[in-house]
Amino acid sequence: MQELMNGDFLKAVKFTAEKLKDVTREVYIVHHNDADGICSALILTIALMRKGRDVKRYCIEKVHPKIIERIHEGKEDDVIIYTDLGGLALDTIAKIDGGRNYIFLIDHHPAVKVESEKVVELDSELLGISGDLFISASSLTYMVARGIDEKNKDLAYLAVIGSVGDYHDRYGGVLGIDRLSLEEAIRLGQAKIKIEKMRERYYIVPLKNYASDVAKAFTNLGVVGYLEKGYNIAIECTLSGNVDDAIEKSQEYEKLKERKFKEMIERLKNGELKKERYVQWFHAKDDFYPMGVKAIGEFCQVTKDMSFFDDDKYVIGFQNVYDYIPDLGEIKLNAVKVSGRTPIPLERKILNGVMPGFDCLIPEASKAVNGFPDATHKVAAATLIEKGKEEEFIRAFERIIETSQCG
């Protein structure tokens, strides 16, 4: 595996693993609520528990200064690990923490560079490996886990599930470092490849289910069941080795999601989809409740290539953010979640450098309305902005493209 990776990347992985290996302080894992975030949290939890560490997890949908303040409140000389989110917010995280704790970032989204003795930053994008397609947060945490102890190589199947959950198999199969995680899982007898309709599917032997089915269940539990802490069901069932219970519970959430999504699709077809020169957008408001705000991204992902969307325009969806976070309690945010996706023809133009990507557009448009971007890829991204600034955000987004501000 190592001979196929660049030296700086491997050094950064080793450095992060060495720092975590001998941790004796309280450990807190802050993770995203989709399949990739859940698998990343699982990998870190298992690796650190095997070292005798007590681990507490906070599952959040987006990073925001008020959420960061609540997480770090009352903590001193502890270890706080952000995984599958936090890259663009790392400077804010470090500033709010004020050097009181040891902060780790393990992420595959674009990030800001932070220099501090109490911050360990492992971000694939900063090290030249695209998190859009070639490495998931799960594959990255898997590499760190193996660096902590080689026996953690048996967690490879979780990296495969996380990669599939982040749609890294969308071109027929997983690629890059995700592929190496898959090959390790196959070598260990944990995964088998099956070809269906010119695409690969991965059967996960320890869980007796396909990775795509487990990933879908995890995302449903984490997103649709967010307010009920469904992500904990995914984690607990995996730790017990029985994901059938998680899949069964997720099917209840799937029915809710299908109903909510079907209603929204009909509304968009009937005139609620607004089309500008470069952007097509809509506002779900509170209509996806009680699903978490990751639902707006999931909706954009599954509908972006439907016939009522223009295939040459960016897709932007808005959803009101709840003032309640299950693991943290009530936090008044007065915010709206913004999610962006691209139809396949536009995605190809972005990846070929013909059109600008969300990794620039979303942060720049957020800046124009004092928003708080994080977890941005070229073809999928999100941010939080203040309620009431949605149309201003769209105007800024259009202006940035028009003026070639993002190249």
C-alpha positions in Angstrom: 0.0 0.0 0.0 2.7 2.5 1.0 4.7 2.5 -2.2 1.7 4.0 -4.1 1.4 7.1 -1.9 3.5 10.3 -1.8 6.0 10.7 1.0 4.6 13.8 2.6 1.2 12.2 2.9 2.6 9.1 4.5 4.7 11.2 6.9 1.6 13.1 8.0 -0.4 9.9 8.5 2.4 8.4 10.6 2.9 11.6 12.6 -0.9 11.8 13.4 -1.0 8.1 14.4 2.1 8.5 16.7 0.5 11.4 18.4 -2.7 9.5 19.0 -1.0 6.2 19.9 0.1 7.3 23.4 -2.9 9.5 24.3 -3.8 9.1 28.0 -6.3 12.1 28.2 -10.0 12.1 27.7 -10.8 11.7 24.0 -13.8 13.3 22.2 -14.6 12.5 18.6 -16.6 15.0 16.6 -17.9 13.5 13.4 -20.4 14.0 10.5 -23.7 12.2 10.5 -23.5 10.5 7.1 -22.1 7.0 6.4 -18.6 8.3 5.9 -18.6 10.3 9.1 -20.2 7.4 11.0 -17.6 4.9 9.7 -14.8 7.4 10.5 -16.0 7.7 14.0 -16.3 3.9 14.3 -12.8 3.3 13.1 -11.3 5.8 15.5 -13.5 4.6 18.4 -12.4 1.0 17.9 -8.8 1.8 17.5 -8.7 4.0 20.6 -10.8 1.6 22.7 -8.3 -1.2 21.8 -5.7 1.1 23.5 -7.8 1.3 26.6 -9.1 4.8 26.0 -12.5 6.0 27.0 -14.1 7.7 24.0 -17.1 10.1 23.8 -18.6 11.1 20.5 -20.4 14.2 19.3 -22.3 13.8 16.0 -22.9 17.1 14.3 -24.3 18.1 10.9 -22.3 21.3 10.4 -19.6 23.2 12.1 -20.6 26.6 13.5 -18.9 28.9 16.1 -21.7 28.3 18.6 -21.5 24.6 18.2 -17.7 24.6 18.6 -18.0 26.7 21.8 -20.5 24.1 23.3 -18.2 21.2 22.4 -15.1 22.8 23.9 -16.9 24.3 26.9 -15.4 23.1 30.2 -12.7 21.0 28.7 -9.0 21.3 29.6 -6.1 19.2 28.4 -8.4 16.8 26.6 -8.1 15.4 23.0 -10.8 16.5 20.6 -10.7 14.9 17.2 -12.7 16.3 14.2 -13.2 13.8 11.4 -15.1 14.2 8.1 -15.6 17.9 8.8 -13.9 20.9 10.3 -11.2 21.5 7.6 -12.2 25.0 6.6 -13.2 25.8 10.2 -9.9 24.7 11.8 -8.7 28.2 12.4 -12.0 29.1 14.2 -11.9 25.8 16.2 -8.3 26.6 17.4 -9.2 30.2 18.2 -12.3 29.2 20.2 -10.3 26.5 22.1 -7.6 29.0 22.9 -4.9 26.3 23.4 -6.8 24.6 26.2 -7.0 21.2 24.5 -5.2 19.1 21.9 -7.1 19.3 18.6 -6.8 16.7 15.8 -8.2 17.1 12.3 -8.6 14.0 10.1 -10.5 15.2 7.0 -10.7 14.8 3.2 -12.3 18.2 2.4 -10.4 21.4 1.5 -8.9 22.9 4.7 -7.1 25.9 6.0 -3.6 25.4 7.3 -3.2 26.0 11.1 0.3 26.1 12.8 0.1 25.3 16.5 1.8 23.0 18.9 -1.6 21.8 20.1 -3.2 21.2 16.7 -2.4 18.1 14.5 -3.8 18.5 11.0 -4.2 15.6 8.7 -6.0 16.7 5.6 -5.7 14.9 2.3 -6.5 18.0 0.1 -3.6 19.9 1.7 -1.3 16.9 0.8 -2.3 16.7 -2.8 -4.9 13.9 -2.7 -8.4 14.8 -3.8 -11.2 14.0 -1.3 -13.7 14.4 -4.1 -13.1 10.9 -5.4 -9.8 9.3 -4.3 -10.0 9.2 -0.5 -12.9 9.2 1.9 -12.6 10.3 5.5 -13.1 6.6 6.4 -10.0 5.5 4.3 -8.0 8.3 5.9 -9.0 7.4 9.4 -8.3 3.7 8.5 -4.7 4.6 7.6 -4.3 6.4 10.9 -5.8 3.5 12.8 -3.3 1.1 11.2 -0.5 3.5 12.2 -1.8 3.4 15.8 -1.6 -0.4 15.7 -1.2 -2.7 12.7 -3.9 -5.1 14.1 -6.4 -2.4 13.2 -6.0 -3.5 9.6 -9.1 -5.6 10.3 -11.2 -2.3 10.1 -10.7 -2.1 6.3 -14.3 -3.1 5.6 -15.5 0.1 7.4 -13.4 2.2 5.1 -15.1 0.5 2.1 -18.5 1.3 3.5 -17.6 4.9 4.2 -16.2 5.4 0.7 -19.3 3.9 -0.9 -21.4 6.1 1.3 -19.7 9.2 0.0 -20.5 8.1 -3.6 -16.8 7.4 -4.4 -17.9 4.5 -6.5 -20.0 6.7 -8.8 -17.8 5.9 -11.8 -18.2 2.2 -11.5 -16.0 1.5 -8.5 -13.9 3.1 -5.8 -10.5 4.6 -6.9 -7.2 5.8 -5.4 -6.6 5.2 -1.7 -10.2 4.0 -1.3 -9.3 1.3 -3.8 -6.4 0.3 -1.6 -8.7 0.0 1.4 -11.0 -2.3 -0.7 -8.0 -4.4 -1.8 -7.0 -4.8 1.8 -10.5 -5.8 2.8 -10.5 -8.4 0.0 -7.1 -9.7 1.0 -8.4 -10.2 4.6 -11.5 -12.0 3.3 -13.8 -9.1 4.4 -15.0 -8.1 1.0 -15.9 -9.6 -2.4 -16.5 -7.8 -5.7 -19.7 -8.5 -7.7 -20.3 -6.8 -11.1 -23.9 -5.6 -11.7 -24.9 -3.5 -14.7 -21.3 -2.6 -15.5 -20.7 -1.4 -11.9 -18.9 -3.0 -8.9 -20.8 -3.9 -5.7 -18.9 -4.9 -2.6 -20.2 -7.7 -0.4 -19.0 -7.1 3.2 -18.5 -10.6 4.6 -18.4 -9.7 8.4 -21.7 -7.9 8.1 -23.3 -10.2 5.6 -24.5 -7.3 3.5 -23.5 -5.2 0.6 -21.5 -2.0 1.4 -24.1 0.1 -0.6 -26.9 -1.3 1.6 -25.1 -0.7 4.8 -24.0 2.8 3.7 -27.5 3.7 2.8 -28.8 2.4 6.2 -26.1 4.4 8.0 -26.9 7.6 6.2 -30.6 7.1 6.8 -30.0 6.5 10.5 -27.7 9.5 10.7 -29.6 11.9 8.5 -33.3 11.0 8.6 -33.0 9.8 12.2 -30.6 12.5 13.3 -32.9 14.1 16.0 -33.5 10.6 17.4 -29.7 9.8 17.5 -30.1 7.2 14.8 -26.3 7.4 14.2 -25.8 5.7 17.6 -27.9 2.7 16.3 -25.5 2.4 13.3 -22.5 2.5 15.6 -23.8 0.1 18.3 -25.1 -2.4 15.8 -21.8 -2.5 14.0 -19.8 -2.9 17.2 -22.1 -5.9 18.1 -21.6 -7.3 14.6 -25.4 -7.2 13.8 -26.2 -4.5 11.2 -29.4 -6.3 10.3 -31.1 -4.4 13.1 -29.7 -1.1 11.8 -30.9 -1.9 8.3 -34.3 -2.8 9.6 -34.6 0.4 11.6 -33.3 2.5 8.6 -36.1 1.2 6.4 -38.6 3.0 8.6 -36.7 6.2 8.0 -36.4 5.4 4.3 -40.2 5.5 4.0 -40.3 8.9 5.7 -37.5 10.2 3.4 -39.2 8.8 0.2 -42.5 10.6 1.2 -40.8 13.9 2.0 -38.6 13.8 -1.2 -41.5 12.8 -3.4 -43.5 15.8 -2.1 -40.6 18.2 -2.8 -40.0 16.8 -6.3 -43.6 17.5 -7.2 -43.3 21.1 -5.8 -40.2 21.7 -7.9 -41.9 20.4 -11.0 -44.8 22.7 -10.3 -42.9 25.9 -10.2 -40.9 26.2 -6.9 -37.6 25.6 -8.7 -36.1 29.0 -9.5 -33.6 29.3 -12.4 -31.0 32.0 -12.8 -28.2 32.2 -15.4 -25.9 29.7 -13.7 -27.9 28.5 -10.7 -31.1 26.6 -10.2 -32.3 26.7 -6.6 -35.1 26.1 -4.1 -35.9 26.4 -0.4 -37.2 23.4 1.6 -37.7 25.6 4.7 -38.9 23.3 7.5 -40.6 20.8 5.2 -38.0 18.0 5.7 -38.6 18.0 9.4 -37.9 15.8 11.4 -35.0 14.8 9.1 -31.7 16.4 9.8 -30.4 19.2 7.6 -28.0 16.8 5.8 -31.3 15.9 4.1 -31.1 18.8 1.8 -27.8 17.6 0.4 -29.1 14.0 0.1 -32.1 15.4 -1.8 -30.0 17.4 -4.2 -27.8 14.4 -4.7 -30.6 12.0 -5.8 -32.5 14.6 -7.9 -29.8 16.6 -9.6 -29.9 14.6 -12.8 -33.7 14.5 -13.1 -35.2 16.0 -16.2 -36.7 19.1 -14.5 -33.1 20.3 -13.7 -31.0 21.9 -16.3 -27.8 19.9 -16.8 -25.6 22.9 -17.2 -26.6 24.8 -14.0 -25.5 24.4 -10.4 -28.1 23.0 -8.0 -28.5 24.8 -4.7 -30.9 23.9 -2.0 -31.7 25.6 1.3 -33.1 24.1 4.5 -33.7 25.8 7.9 -31.4 24.6 10.6 -32.9 23.4 13.9 -31.9 25.0 17.2 -31.3 21.6 18.7 -28.4 19.3 18.4 -29.0 15.8 20.0 -25.6 15.4 21.6 -25.3 19.0 22.7 -28.8 20.3 23.5 -30.4 23.6 22.4 -28.2 26.1 20.6 -29.8 29.2 18.9 -28.3 29.5 15.5 -30.8 31.4 13.3 -29.2 29.7 10.4 -30.0 28.1 7.0 -28.1 25.1 5.6 -27.0 25.5 2.0 -26.2 22.5 -0.1 -24.8 22.4 -3.6 -24.6 19.6 -6.2 -23.9 19.4 -9.9 -25.6 17.4 -12.7 -23.2 15.0 -14.4 -22.4 17.1 -17.5 -21.5 20.1 -15.3 -19.5 17.9 -13.0 -17.4 16.8 -15.9 -16.7 20.4 -16.9 -15.7 21.2 -13.3 -13.4 18.3 -13.0 -11.8 19.2 -16.3 -11.3 22.8 -15.2 -13.8 24.3 -17.7 -16.1 25.6 -14.9 -15.4 26.6 -11.3 -16.0 24.1 -8.5 -18.0 24.5 -5.3 -14.7 24.3 -3.4 -14.2 28.0 -4.4 -17.8 29.1 -5.2 -19.4 28.2 -1.9 -16.7 29.7 0.4 -16.6 32.9 -1.6 -20.4 33.3 -1.7 -20.5 32.5 2.0 -18.0 35.2 2.7 -20.2 37.7 0.9 -23.0 37.0 3.4 -20.8 36.3 6.5 -21.6 32.6 6.3 -19.6 29.7 7.7 -18.5 27.2 5.1 -17.1 23.8 5.7 -16.9 20.4 4.0 -16.6 21.7 0.5 -15.7 19.5 -2.5 -15.5 20.6 -6.1 -18.9 19.0 -7.0 -20.6 18.8 -3.6 -20.5 21.4 -0.9 -22.3 23.0 2.0 -22.3 26.0 4.2 -24.4 27.7 6.9 -25.7 31.3 6.4 -28.0 33.5 8.4 -31.7 33.2 7.8 -33.0 35.8 5.4 -29.8 36.0 3.3 -30.7 33.2 0.9 -31.3 35.4 -2.2 -28.2 37.5 -1.4 -26.2 34.3 -1.4 -27.6 33.3 -4.8 -26.7 36.8 -6.2 -23.2 36.6 -4.8 -22.8 33.0 -6.3 -23.9 34.2 -9.7 -21.6 37.3 -9.5 -18.6 35.2 -8.6 -19.1 33.0 -11.7 -19.8 36.0 -13.9 -16.6 37.9 -12.9 -14.4 34.7 -13.0 -13.5 35.2 -9.4 -13.0 31.5 -9.1 -11.1 31.1 -12.3 
